[in-house]
Amino acid sequence: MTTLDRPLRVIQWTTGNIGKRSLHAIIGRDDMELVGVYAHGADKVGTDAAELAGWPEPTGVTATNDIDALIALRPDACCYNPLWPSIDELVRLLEAGVNVCSSAAWITGGKQTPEDQERIRKACEKGNSTIFGNGAHPGMTNMVGMVLSGSCERVDEIRITESVDCSTYESAGTQTAMGFSQDPDTPGLAESVRRESEVFAESAAMMADAIGAKLDKLTFDVTFTPATGDSDLGFMQIPEGTVGGVMGYHRGWVGEKNVVSVGFNWIMGRHVTPPKPLEHGHVVQVFGLPNMRTVLHCLPPKDWTEPGFMGLGMIYTAMPVTNAVPAVVAAEPGIVTLKDLPPITGRYAG
Ligand SMILES: NC(=O)c1ccc[n+]([C@@H]2O[C@H](COP(=O)([O-])OP(=O)(O)OC[C@H]3O[C@@H](n4cnc5c(N)ncnc54)[C@H](OP(=O)(O)O)[C@@H]3O)[C@@H](O)[C@H]2O)c1
């Protein structure tokens, strides 16, 4: 473990829903120095980070799509929040010695092909760098589950359920990939949702590892509920009869025992009744001796001024990644997970 006595040089990779919250936090921290911003969209190239993050004064750092130029800045870390992650990009960053903290479909890397996992491991070795994935769910929810299991003499199952109306999460790409607005009878839809949500299986495997359960298999089950009317969400439509509710779990098994489950009970729009009532939060259950249960709610503080609450969920997703930067920079090279790092905390506002 190494600790640096200067602000960490950080680059922000994309500034979408989550990335712009991460960028805002980086600009505001005195233990981090924003040195670069990567933009996927050509329209953002050349724009000051302050404008992209909604920060009041210019930073003098402008977005670029030139990866070599970003690497030449010799950043300590990259907060990596693209819509779709790229192994090629990750390898370039890691082998150049840039530690990566990702919200983009990465917890253990277990869903990647063995070849891609090997590429990542080799890149970390070459660059003496570390990759870490986190977020709200997966991420914080799994951490809370693992911590709660510490109250039990015996753990039978850790089960995490995101039980929310996700209409306010305005990422049409992500939502369509999860089945919403599609014909529920689309051949292969369940398999496509399994693949798209496979990072939850990675987080289930991480929790199993944490409690010392050696998994024999991972499975996925899902129920699609059709909408009973049309919903116009602005950023996408959920027409009547198309998928308006998706409930599913990635489950890890030891023999016939389901020991870890990570899933979702999601609806979008007004016209759907989910198989189980929504709890408007992350339901974390540990079954064992004793049973433990909590629901995480992400709520507005008194000084919240944005219209709507989507931004809160985005901050909740971004911060477990951004706040991990110091611990990830200090970690051993390679793939690390929440199970390996010291607790990741937020920063006192001062
Ligand atoms: N663990 C969790 O709790 C959790 C929760 C929600 C989301 N996530 C993940 O976090 C990541 C970011 O989510 P988001 O809601 O911020 O996504 P988003 O706003 O829809 O997209 C993020 C950025 O990705 C870039 N982008 C757009 N099209 C792309 C493409 N075809 N290939 C690569 N990049 C593209 C754009 O960058 P520019 O802005 O630079 O043009 C965009 O702003 C996703 O991978 C998502 O699955 C994790």
The ligand as a Tripos MOL2 file, in Angstrom:
@<TRIPOS>MOLECULE
LIG
   48    52     1     0     0
SMALL
NO_CHARGES

@<TRIPOS>ATOM
      1 N1        -23.6160   -0.0150  -10.3310 N.am      1 LIG1
      2 C1        -24.6100    0.8320  -10.4330 C.2       1 LIG1
      3 O1        -25.2810    1.1180   -9.4580 O.2       1 LIG1
      4 C2        -24.9620    1.4730  -11.7490 C.ar      1 LIG1
      5 C3        -26.1700    2.1790  -11.8420 C.ar      1 LIG1
      6 C4        -26.4670    2.8320  -13.0300 C.ar      1 LIG1
      7 C5        -25.5850    2.7590  -14.1000 C.ar      1 LIG1
      8 N2        -24.4250    2.0530  -13.9800 N.ar      1 LIG1
      9 C6        -23.4900    2.0000  -15.1150 C.3       1 LIG1
     10 O2        -22.7300    3.2180  -15.1760 O.3       1 LIG1
     11 C7        -22.4160    3.5380  -16.5430 C.3       1 LIG1
     12 C8        -22.8430    4.9600  -16.8810 C.3       1 LIG1
     13 O3        -24.2570    5.0940  -16.7670 O.3       1 LIG1
     14 P1        -24.9900    6.4650  -17.2050 P.3       1 LIG1
     15 O4        -26.3810    6.4090  -16.7570 O.co2     1 LIG1
     16 O5        -24.1410    7.6030  -16.7760 O.co2     1 LIG1
     17 O6        -24.9630    6.2930  -18.7670 O.3       1 LIG1
     18 P2        -25.3220    7.3800  -19.9060 P.3       1 LIG1
     19 O7        -25.5010    8.7190  -19.3010 O.co2     1 LIG1
     20 O8        -26.4180    6.8270  -20.7250 O.co2     1 LIG1
     21 O9        -23.9840    7.3420  -20.7960 O.3       1 LIG1
     22 C9        -22.7200    7.6590  -20.2330 C.3       1 LIG1
     23 C10       -21.8160    8.2280  -21.2790 C.3       1 LIG1
     24 O10       -21.3380    7.1880  -22.1380 O.3       1 LIG1
     25 C11       -20.9470    7.7820  -23.3680 C.3       1 LIG1
     26 N3        -21.5460    7.0020  -24.4530 N.ar      1 LIG1
     27 C12       -22.6830    7.2090  -25.1520 C.ar      1 LIG1
     28 N4        -22.8470    6.2750  -26.0800 N.ar      1 LIG1
     29 C13       -21.7860    5.4290  -25.9370 C.ar      1 LIG1
     30 C14       -21.3660    4.2480  -26.5970 C.ar      1 LIG1
     31 N5        -22.0730    3.7410  -27.6130 N.pl3     1 LIG1
     32 N6        -20.2140    3.6470  -26.1760 N.ar      1 LIG1
     33 C15       -19.4840    4.1570  -25.1460 C.ar      1 LIG1
     34 N7        -19.8310    5.2850  -24.4940 N.ar      1 LIG1
     35 C16       -20.9620    5.8950  -24.8910 C.ar      1 LIG1
     36 C17       -21.4300    9.2230  -23.3790 C.3       1 LIG1
     37 O11       -20.2800    9.9800  -23.0640 O.3       1 LIG1
     38 P3        -20.1160   11.5680  -23.3540 P.3       1 LIG1
     39 O12       -20.9830   12.2130  -22.3520 O.co2     1 LIG1
     40 O13       -18.6690   11.8080  -23.1660 O.co2     1 LIG1
     41 O14       -20.5650   11.7700  -24.7690 O.co2     1 LIG1
     42 C18       -22.4460    9.2220  -22.2400 C.3       1 LIG1
     43 O15       -22.6310   10.4500  -21.6290 O.3       1 LIG1
     44 C19       -23.1280    2.4810  -17.3860 C.3       1 LIG1
     45 O16       -22.1900    1.4910  -17.7450 O.3       1 LIG1
     46 C20       -24.1820    1.9070  -16.4470 C.3       1 LIG1
     47 O17       -24.5130    0.5710  -16.7460 O.3       1 LIG1
     48 C21       -24.0960    1.4290  -12.8240 C.ar      1 LIG1
@<TRIPOS>BOND
     1     1     2 1
     2     2     3 2
     3     2     4 1
     4     4     5 ar
     5     4    48 ar
     6     5     6 ar
     7     6     7 ar
     8     7     8 ar
     9     8     9 1
    10     8    48 ar
    11     9    10 1
    12     9    46 1
    13    10    11 1
    14    11    12 1
    15    11    44 1
    16    12    13 1
    17    13    14 1
    18    14    15 2
    19    14    16 1
    20    14    17 1
    21    17    18 1
    22    18    19 2
    23    18    20 1
    24    18    21 1
    25    21    22 1
    26    22    23 1
    27    23    24 1
    28    23    42 1
    29    24    25 1
    30    25    26 1
    31    25    36 1
    32    26    27 ar
    33    26    35 ar
    34    27    28 ar
    35    28    29 ar
    36    29    30 ar
    37    29    35 ar
    38    30    31 1
    39    30    32 ar
    40    32    33 ar
    41    33    34 ar
    42    34    35 ar
    43    36    37 1
    44    36    42 1
    45    37    38 1
    46    38    39 2
    47    38    40 1
    48    38    41 1
    49    42    43 1
    50    44    45 1
    51    44    46 1
    52    46    47 1
@<TRIPOS>SUBSTRUCTURE
     1 LIG1         1 GROUP 0 **** ****
